[in-house]
C-alpha cells in the first residue's frame, strides 16, 4: 500500500516533525505511532551488516548479529569491476531485508589523500573516477531491494586526527576535481537514499551546517533527492544545520535539539517550510522501505561463497618472478600467524561479527603439500627468537616459502591515523632472514593501506591480499595455487617511502589541515614528478599475458558537447584463461593550465580464453577532458590536442592517439592595466589585441634599434624580446609612449563584455 506522504505530514504537530529530525536511539529513526509511521533501523556497514541487537554503540565495542564480512572497500575497488560491485550491493541489500534494516551506512568514498589515514581500508581509491564508478554500482545493487544506502563522509574527510573539529582547507578546484566527484557520480547515476555528512569542517564551516555543500552543490547542482544524515555525533549547531540541509541528526539527542528546532520555528529564526521539507524526506525514506518489505532469510553460506569470489576477483598480484602459481607436488612452508588467523577487516564502526572465517592454511592443505611455522605473532611487534629460529630451519628444507605478513589491528583503525607506513619491524627482519636461507620466497600482505617494502628485491612473489573479508584466506590460497588467475589492479599507488607522498608536509594538523598539493593526489603527483614508486596506480599481474592492438577513435576531432568512442583489441597471449582491466586515460597537451600528465577516465574488465581476442569500447564525454574553472563555475577544456591512452596501469601505457578538441567557450578575461600581453595572447577572444600590441612594440623598439651594434643584438635576441613582450603589462604600453591612456582604454573596450 502506498502512503500519502503529504497527507501524513499535514496531520503532524510541529513537535512530531521536529522529532523526526533526530534518532530514536543509536540505530533507529523515529516513527509517529499515532499516524502509522513506523520506526526503522539503520546499520553499518558497507562490507557487511553490523546490526546490534541490544545496547548500541558506534565503534563496534558491543556485539552485533552474526553476519558475512565481505571484502572491505580497500580490496573490492581493486576488482575494477562494476558488475561485481553491483552484485556485492545486491547481496548486502538482500541481507538487509532479511535483517529488517532500512539503510546500510555506506559506501565510503573519501579519497585516499595519504596512506596514513586510519580509515583508508573503508575507502575505495585515490582516484575519484574509480571511486565514483564502483560506488554508483554498489548503491544500485543495494537499492534494488528498496534498502537505502548512505554514501559517506561528505566531504573532504581524509584523516582521523581531530576528525570532529579539524577544518579541511582546500580550494574549490581541488574539491571539485578530487574530493567531490565520487559523490557526484553516485548521486547523479544511482540516487542514494541518504548522504552522510562528515564530522570535519570544510574551509572553516562544519559539514553538518555547510549550506554550500548540502544545498547548493548536493541538491541544487547535482539534483540529490534523498535526505542528509549526520555522522554519529557530527552536529555542531542543530538549527543552523537544519537550515543548511541536514535533515536527520544521529544518534538520539534526548529531545534537546528537537526542542531547539521547535523554538526556532516559533520565534521566526527558522522557516517552518524548511522543517516540513526535512520531515517529508524522512517520511519518504521510511515508507519507501516499509512499502517494499521482503520476506527473506539470511543465506550466510551462499553469501560466504560470494565473499570468496569477490576477494578472488580483487586481490592484486604485485610481483611474480616465475615463482607462482605454487604446484601441488612442491613442499611449501607457510610462515606467519595470518596464515592461520587472518587479519581480514579493520577496526571501528564497520567491524563485522563474522559467522565464520576461512584461513589460507586450511584451504591450502586441500591444494598442495603445505606445512606451517608461526614465525611471529600477528598481534604485536616483538621478534621472538624461538619462533623465528623454528621458521628459518623449516624454510631451509622447503621448496618454497610463503610469508603471511601485514599490519596488526593496533596499527590502523577508525579514530586515529597511522604513525608511519612500515610493517612491524619483527616481520621485516624475519622476511629478510627467510629470504637469505631460501630465495624462493613469496609474501602475502594483509593491510588496509600501502606499506613500505624494504625486502622487495628479495621476494620473488608478492600478493596484495589487503583485508580480504571472512573468505579472504580461501581466496588467497586459490590464487597462490593457480585455482584462480589473479585479476585485481591497484586502486592506489604504493610509494617507496612515506615522505614521497604529496600530502607529507600537510597531513594531520590540529585546527586546520591545508590541502596544498591541490589536485596532485596519488598517481597524479607521482607521475607528474616522474617519481619512482614501488607499484603504480592500476598495476596488477596475471598468470597469463595480454596484448593491446588496433586502437581506434571514432573521430580525430571532437567538439564540446559531443562524445568520443575509443576501442581497442585485447588478446590473451598466454596459456591460461584470465581477466584484464583495460584502463583509459586522458592527458591535456594544450599546456594552458597546470594539470596531471594523464587521468583515468574509463576502464573495462574483460575475460579471455587463451588465444582469444575481444574488442573493448569505452566512451568519453566533454567532462573527461575538463578541469574545473572557478571563474566559470563550471567544467572547462581548452581547445587543442589531448592524448587518449589505453594501458594496464598509469605507467604501463600500451597505445595512444591524439585528439583535436574544440570549444566555443572562452575563459573570462578581466582586462586591466596589469593584464599582460601574454594573457591576451592566451585568450581566444582577446588574442587579436595581443597580436596588435606586439606589432606596435616591434615597430616602436625596432625603429629605436636601427644601427645597433652586433654586441647589442646579441644581448637582446628574439627569444628575449618575445618573452619581455609577453610579460609586459598593458600599463607599459602607455609608459613607453606607444599609446595614450585613452587609446589603450578604447582598444580594451573592444574586447570587454
Secondary structure, DSSP 8 states (H G I E B T S, - for coil): ----HHHHHHT--HHHHHHHTBBSSSSEE--BGGGTB--EEEE--TTS----SSS--SSS-S----B-----HHHHGGG--HHHHHHHHHHHHHHHHHTT-SEE---B------TT-TTGGGB--S-HHHHHHHHHHHHHHHHTTT-EEEEEEETT----TTTTT-EEE--HHHIIIIISHHHHHHHHHH--SEEEE-SSEETTEEGGG-HIIIIIIIIIIT---SEEEE-TT--S-HHHHHHTT--BBSS--TTHHHHHHHHHHHTTSS-HHHHHHHHHHHHHHHHHHHTT-------HHHHHHHHHHHHHTT-EEEEESS--S--TTSEEEEESGGGTS---S-BSTT---BS----HHHHHHTTSEEEEE--S-SSS----HHHHHHHHHHHHH-SEEEEEEE--GGGSBTTB--S-S---HHHHHHHHHHHHH-S-EEEEEE-SS----TTGGG-SEEEE--S--TTHHHHHHHHHTTSS------SS-EESSGGGSTTGGGSS-SSEEE-TTTT--THHHHHHHT--EEE-TT--B-SS-EEEEEEEES-SEEETT--EEEEEEEEE-SSS-EEEEEEEEEEE-S-SS---S-EEEEEEEEEE-TT-EEEEEEEE-GGGG-EEETTTTEEE--SEEEEEEEEEETTEEEEEEEEEEE-S--------TT-BHHHHHHSTTTHHHHHHHHHHHHHHHHHHTTT--HHHHHHS-HHHHHHHHHT-BTHHHHHTTSS-HHHHHHHHHHT--
